[in-house]
Amino acid sequence: MRRRSISTATTLAVLLSSVAIVAGTAGPAAADSAKVLPVRSFGDLLVDGAHRRVYLSDPTSGKIVVTDYAGAVKATLTGLTGVSGLALSEDSGQVYAAVTGGQRIVSVETATYTQTASYPVGVAPGELEVVDGKVWFAHDADFGSLDVSGAEPVVQLAQRGDVTFYGADGMLAADPAVPGVLVAGGGGTLAVYDLTSEGAVLRVKGSMNTAVKQLDLTPDGSQVLTSWAGSNSGYGLGAYSTADLGTLTGYPIDPYPNAVQVAPDGSVAGGSDSSYDPDVHIHRPGDPVPVREYDFPNTGNSSGGDLLVDGGLAWAPDSSRVFAVSANTYGTYTLRVLTDPTKELPTLKVSAPSSAERAKPLTVTGKLTSRTRIPAGTSLRVVRKDLESPDGKTLPSVTTRSDGTFSFTDTPPAGGKVTYKVWYAGDATHASALGYDSVAVSRKATSLTLNNNGKLYSYGKDVKFTAHLGTTYKNRTVAIYVDPFGADKPKKLLKQAKVNSYGNLSVLVDMKRDTTVSAVFTGDARYAPKTVKSTAFARAKVSTSVAKHYKTGKIGSTTYYYFRKSTDPVFTTTMNYYQGRHQRFQLQVYYQGTWYDAGYEYFALAPNGQSVVRLEAPGQSGVRARMRSSYINGSSGDTVNSTTHGAWKYMAFTN
């Protein structure tokens, strides 16, 4: 089902890339990645290390999807009804695929993704393995072989011998490092065959748990691993000796085991159908404690994570990655690339003081830990990131003590948030690790002022606001924001620039509403940020015109509008509009030398800002009255202007 051999050219490339990593800048390991697959089902998973390609079969759609190591689709092969098992030729030149719908095995050239041959086998083939040039395939609770080395292909069926595999889903396992050996299983039966003769010769048979989902053979040929340890020994990967199929110590993992694959170096990847536990478990050979575990996120609509599909694991031939296929509750399949699977994942903790004084020494401590102790004297890279060095400044490296602890002293030149990052580059058995912590370093306070606070201005007056900045280190920039009252006018930046030689920066504000002006200094490496505000107030624009009078004239120094005693005066008030705004119409009557209030009423403004009020005529002559329109902050329906009274309009009624 997969080929672990790797070409000389590929081996050289891997070695060269490893050298580059060691010589380069230390940093975190390559991140795991995930790509959604354009498939409707899962059949098998195969890695071609020579071309750095991943093959996935989709029986439901009848296709094979080919991706690169990052999961990007490079080719799609269609028309392969029920395609399931996959295997790679010994020279990595061909991928063989079991096409159950056509009872055939097809061959695909790995360089061009072109189908080169189709071999009828007379049965519906399932799992595939390539052993010593022959393609072995499971079929009908049995297995057979396809030999394409001669002038004509040769198919041999029913090679199980004196073994009964109950059920149709037969499983096969082989390893390129173990020539002439094939493992077959199914229905609770396990068998090892010798393929050195013309056909398959039974070497030993035994039993296994009927719930086994996958088999694999270790590269030293000594063990068969299964994806179920058995109900008596709990969940895990069962191990059996290939000599007599006696039970050996396996690898305990979470419920429910559904995949097992062994890397060329003997590392074991076990999979489990686990919603709330890790899905992939990596073990060093013979070690029951996993060196790494991977837990899939939830991309569906369940409470648990995505699930590993049965048999959905495969190693990269250089053991640098494990490829896993998961499915969510929507039926979406994802290819997950798990990096550095054979390396322990260390923990690097960094602890800095919560606060410190600028230009004074501080001490940072930390600890590097892992399952297996990392040697004392391990070098760690240290970088300080602050306002003076936003991209980071490399500090002298620090080394670990025998217990993994370390410490270093630094004198931060800049104030504000200072972050110390510490990197462990990793080694052959440990992945890289990063730890960091931040400290609040003190800064001086500067002065920042803004004029005009509390002042009241006429509607529409251009008012000059001036911010004054005191002593700073390097930053001499101030930003001035204007925030008019009212939800319809958001706060906006009016000007941002360096102050002049006197420390001043000015803006003009058109005062049509009460307005808060803010001056902001963002700080620098030695002086703390500061913000000041000035709230100034603007009157409303109020004017009133009079209609229906027959003349104007003065009584004393006051201009009056003259009306006939039976004519209703009409007053049109114009005001700057705001949604929901009302004007207050106030009336007073003159009697024996004194003005007396006759009441007031609020009238809504139209969207054009006007309000027309008709005053009922008194019906008698000699009456003198006056009115005015006002905007009253709060009572007029809003609070965006300051209270403003319009001019009195005087009326005299005659015969």
C-alpha angles and dihedrals in degrees: 000000000000139000121230099187118110127200124245090247092052092047090052091049091051092049092049092048090050090054090051091052093051093048095045132079115300114247144140120306121266108284124248112252139200133202128184111240124225093230137111098206142009128242110157143340126221133178122208104199095183092062097025092237134140122212123202125183122215110197095184094054094034095232146112119225118206120201137172122244090276093055097253110146113246101171143358122208114200139183094059102127112208094354110182128147121054132194135175125227119243092254093046089239099116138038115207118209129192110227107192095183092062097031089236145112116230128203122219123194108234095210095058105014087236122148105240103176145005119208119196110217101178095237137062104270121213128175117018135208130177113218122173092339097311124110110228118197136186118234138165096348087311138072139231142182140243118206114193097168095098134064090274129029115256121210123195119185135190099032099152093106118191093357131102118211108191114214131026099261100089120183127213133192135182139153128218089223090061108057120198097020128113128176120205130183146165143137093028095309126114126189139176120212135197111223099183092103127060094283139009115300118197111239101175139342134200144147136276137175113295091226094067111133101185144009134208138179122225115239092244089057093232101110143039114210123204132191094241129056095197133257094271095056098036131242119329148084112314119219126206131182112244088215096066105348089247115163116264132185108288135189119275115219138162125286127307113026112203108155141037130180131169122212123223089258091054097257111147127222115196125186131204135192092235124155096183103023135060113295102204125042123191120201132184112232109290095357113123092196112081118240091205136010130192125204118198120226124236113260096161135062101273129099092242132064129270115284131239110241119236109279091002099144133096134165126227105240092245091052090237094122143021116212116211132182118212134181131206132208091271091060093252115149122212131192108219120196111205113198131210091006096167094051126088115243107234125206118229115192121189124190124191127174114273090235138008142174119258117252091015123110119259131183126230120197134187149154135231113206137172139164090266114038117260111227120265113255094041108157119236125194116231127201128180118207119194143135092285092048107028091166092050135262119234114234127195112293120255128215130218126245124229092275093048095255123132139175139186138183124229136175108217111219093195132056129221124055110354118186125198115202121192123193131198109199095207129226139226093300103025129064120227119269138199130203131176144170135183134224129200105232117199124250132190122257119244129198122253124174136179125195134221098048111163096006123139122221138186117259113282097008115152105233125192114225116193126195118201120203122199130205118331137163108240109327113086097163123119127186120209119203128190121208114182116201114261133067093251094065112062125202112270140182110256100179140352119186146121115287117247125254089281091054094252134133120180138192135181117235122197100223104215094133139021102283140193114212118196129197115201129194109186095202132235138229094296107022126062124237118265137190128191130184135206121192115201127180133227129202120229121253107250129174133156131201124199128219140180095042119129098212147348127234144153131261103193105321095330122098114228133195109225120218134179110251091250098044119104111225116226121211123193113196120196119197136164103272128240124168111273094009121153131190121224112232110203124189129196130182126211116230128168094339098315134095113230126195112248093183140270138243136192119238125190121245120234116233088264088062096249132126121187118202126183114205117209113243117246094229093226136078128242095048117135121192141160136204138190136187119224142183109223115196107241097359093066091062102267143042104223097108134041119253110282130183122206123222119282115256112210125214133193122189120209139170 
